[in-house]
């Protein structure tokens, strides 16, 4: 069988350490911490990296994006917030109708790591894709005091809009899944949506999206960018032709990685 990443020197990689902490309501939350490979972790900037899904999870093991960030001088924090799989149904279902509420698990996690002197609370940006892209945008809206910048990659911005655009609304099963995950209260969906809270976005923001994305509709990314412009909120954007909800082309991935690192360097170093 072929070996993946066979050219890597595994001794040069940063160790991913599991950790757990108590959320504000006393629940135990789990995550992984990968320190900077180039400087003392307590002095290095940190990237909070929420996963997509949202009913997926981060695992202990090699992660190319995490190791890239570590090699560029960043600590990386991955938190399996409530809604993640692998910790029981109660843990996973906590996110239903509560997409923004579980972001408190992310906030509590970095604050815990700051208290144990693993990271500098004043040097944090948030970066994610898909649900993680939603979390980056909404997290920056909810806690501008906590983040120096945010990157949303193929993110979701208009939750009630998912019933009108994208592939989820094209089947009865997809609409039922939206009802389950988002709840049926449209006003609450708006309160949970970056699009309807855009005036609260005050940190430097980078929007990345594939133009063929139908899971997190590209047209909503365009609408969000246009609304930011209308509100006078400066931001960077990278819209990618011939790519969808993720990037198959290696040159595109390299371009995205380069822009991401440059954005973080600009706002954290």
C-alpha positions in Angstrom: 0.0 0.0 0.0 1.2 3.5 -0.8 2.3 5.7 2.1 0.8 9.2 2.5 3.2 12.1 3.3 6.1 9.7 2.9 8.6 12.6 2.5 7.7 14.1 5.9 10.2 14.1 8.7 7.9 13.2 11.5 10.4 14.2 14.1 10.1 17.8 12.9 6.4 17.9 13.5 4.7 19.5 16.5 3.0 17.3 18.9 -0.8 17.5 19.2 -1.8 17.3 22.8 -5.4 16.4 24.0 -6.9 18.5 26.7 -10.3 19.0 28.4 -11.9 21.8 30.4 -15.1 22.8 32.1 -17.4 25.0 30.1 -19.3 27.8 31.8 -22.2 25.5 32.6 -20.0 22.8 34.1 -20.0 20.5 31.1 -16.7 18.8 30.1 -15.5 19.8 26.7 -12.6 18.2 24.8 -10.0 19.5 22.4 -6.5 19.4 21.0 -3.6 21.9 21.4 -0.7 22.0 18.9 2.1 24.5 20.0 4.1 26.7 17.7 7.2 25.0 16.4 9.3 28.2 16.0 8.9 30.1 19.3 7.7 29.7 22.9 4.0 28.8 22.9 3.1 31.3 25.6 4.6 34.1 23.5 3.2 32.9 20.1 0.0 33.9 18.5 -2.8 31.4 18.4 -5.3 30.2 15.8 -8.6 28.8 17.0 -9.6 26.3 14.3 -13.2 25.1 14.7 -14.1 22.1 12.5 -16.9 21.8 9.9 -19.9 19.6 10.0 -20.9 20.6 12.6 -21.6 17.0 13.6 -18.1 15.9 12.8 -15.0 16.2 15.0 -11.3 16.7 15.2 -9.1 13.7 15.8 -5.6 13.2 17.3 -3.2 12.7 14.5 -1.5 14.4 11.6 -3.3 17.4 10.1 -1.6 19.2 7.3 -3.2 22.6 8.0 -2.4 22.4 11.7 1.2 21.6 11.0 1.5 24.4 8.5 0.3 26.9 11.0 2.6 25.5 13.7 5.6 25.7 11.3 4.7 29.4 10.7 4.9 30.2 14.4 1.3 29.7 15.5 -0.3 27.7 18.2 -3.4 25.9 17.0 -6.4 25.1 19.2 -9.1 22.6 18.0 -12.1 22.2 20.2 -14.7 19.5 19.8 -17.5 21.8 20.9 -20.9 20.3 21.8 -22.4 19.3 18.5 -19.3 17.2 17.6 -19.6 13.5 17.1 -18.0 10.8 19.3 -19.0 11.9 22.7 -22.5 10.6 22.9 -25.9 11.7 21.5 -26.6 14.3 24.3 -23.3 16.0 23.5 -23.9 15.9 19.8 -27.5 17.1 19.9 -26.7 20.1 22.1 -26.2 22.1 18.9 -29.7 21.5 17.5 -31.3 25.0 17.3 -28.2 26.3 19.1 -25.6 26.9 16.4 -24.3 30.1 18.0 -24.7 28.9 21.6 -22.1 26.2 21.2 -19.6 28.8 20.2 -19.3 29.5 24.0 -17.4 26.2 24.2 -14.8 27.7 21.8 -14.5 30.9 23.8 -14.3 29.0 27.1 -11.6 26.7 25.7 -9.2 29.5 24.7 -9.8 31.3 28.0 -9.0 28.1 29.8 -5.7 27.7 27.9 -4.9 31.3 28.7 -5.4 30.7 32.4 -2.9 27.8 32.4 -0.4 30.0 30.4 -0.5 27.8 27.3 -1.5 30.8 25.1 -1.6 34.6 25.1 -5.3 35.6 25.2 -4.4 38.9 23.4 -3.0 37.1 20.3 -5.9 35.0 18.9 -7.5 34.8 15.5 -10.3 32.3 14.5 -10.3 30.4 11.2 -12.6 27.7 10.0 -14.3 26.1 7.0 -18.0 25.2 6.3 -19.6 25.2 9.8 -16.2 26.3 11.0 -16.5 29.3 8.6 -19.8 30.1 10.1 -18.2 29.8 13.6 -15.4 32.2 12.6 -17.8 34.9 11.3 -20.3 34.5 14.1 -17.6 34.1 16.7 -16.0 37.3 15.7 -19.4 39.0 15.8 -20.1 37.7 19.3 -16.7 38.2 20.8 -14.8 41.0 19.0 -12.9 41.5 22.3 -11.4 38.0 22.0 -10.2 37.9 18.4 -7.8 40.0 16.5 -9.1 38.7 13.1 -11.2 36.0 11.5 -11.2 33.9 8.4 -14.3 32.3 7.0 -13.7 29.6 4.4 -16.8 28.3 2.5 -18.8 29.5 5.4 -22.6 29.8 6.0 -23.9 33.3 6.6 -27.7 33.3 6.2 -29.3 30.3 8.0 -32.9 30.9 7.0 -31.6 31.4 3.4 -30.5 27.7 3.3 -34.2 26.9 2.8 -34.2 28.8 -0.5 -30.6 28.2 -1.8 -28.1 25.4 -2.0 -28.4 21.7 -2.1 -29.9 21.0 1.3 -33.3 22.5 0.4 -33.7 20.4 -2.8 -35.1 17.4 -1.0 -37.6 16.7 1.8 -34.9 14.9 3.7 -32.6 17.9 3.4 -35.3 20.3 4.6 -36.0 18.0 7.5 -32.3 18.0 8.4 -32.3 21.8 8.4 -35.3 21.9 10.7 -33.5 19.5 13.0 -30.2 21.3 13.1 -31.4 24.9 13.0 -34.8 24.7 14.6 -37.9 26.1 13.0 -37.9 29.6 14.5 -37.0 31.8 11.6 -36.3 34.8 13.9 -33.9 32.8 16.0 -32.2 31.6 12.8 -31.7 35.3 11.9 -30.3 36.0 15.3 -27.8 33.2 14.8 -26.8 34.4 11.3 -23.8 36.6 10.5 -25.8 38.2 7.7 -28.3 39.7 10.0 -25.7 40.9 12.6 -23.1 42.2 10.2 -22.9 45.6 11.8 -21.3 43.9 14.9 -18.4 42.6 12.8 -15.5 44.9 13.7 -12.3 42.7 13.5 -10.3 42.3 10.3 -12.1 39.7 8.2 -11.1 37.5 5.3 -13.8 35.8 3.2 -12.8 32.7 1.1 -15.3 30.8 -1.1 -15.5 28.5 -4.1 -17.7 29.9 -6.8 -19.3 26.4 -7.5 -20.2 25.8 -3.8 -23.8 24.7 -3.4 -23.6 23.3 0.2 -22.7 26.8 1.6 -24.2 28.8 -1.3 -21.6 31.0 -3.1 -24.3 33.6 -3.8 -24.6 34.1 0.0 -20.9 34.8 0.3 -21.3 37.4 -2.4 -24.3 38.9 -0.6 -22.3 39.0 2.6 -19.4 40.7 1.0 -21.7 43.2 -0.7 -23.3 43.9 2.6 -20.0 44.4 4.3 -19.1 47.0 1.6 -22.5 48.7 2.0 -21.9 49.0 5.8 -18.4 50.3 5.2 -16.8 47.3 6.8 -13.4 46.6 5.2 -12.5 43.0 4.5 -10.4 40.8 2.2 -12.0 38.3 -0.1 -10.9 35.4 -2.4 -13.5 33.9 -4.7 -12.2 30.9 -6.5 -13.4 29.8 -9.9 -14.2 26.2 -10.7 -14.0 25.1 -7.0 -16.8 24.2 -4.7 -17.2 23.3 -1.0 -13.5 22.6 -0.7 -10.6 22.9 -3.1 -9.4 19.9 -5.3 -6.8 21.8 -7.2 -3.4 21.7 -5.5 -2.4 25.2 -6.8 -5.6 26.6 -5.4 -4.8 25.1 -2.0 -1.4 26.6 -2.1 -2.8 30.0 -3.0 -5.3 29.8 -0.2 -2.7 28.7 2.4 -0.4 31.5 1.3 -3.1 34.1 1.6 -4.2 32.7 5.0 -0.7 32.9 6.4 -0.2 36.4 5.1 -3.4 37.5 6.7 -2.5 36.1 10.0 1.0 37.5 9.9 -0.5 40.9 9.1 -2.8 41.0 12.1 -1.0 38.9 14.7 2.7 39.6 14.3 
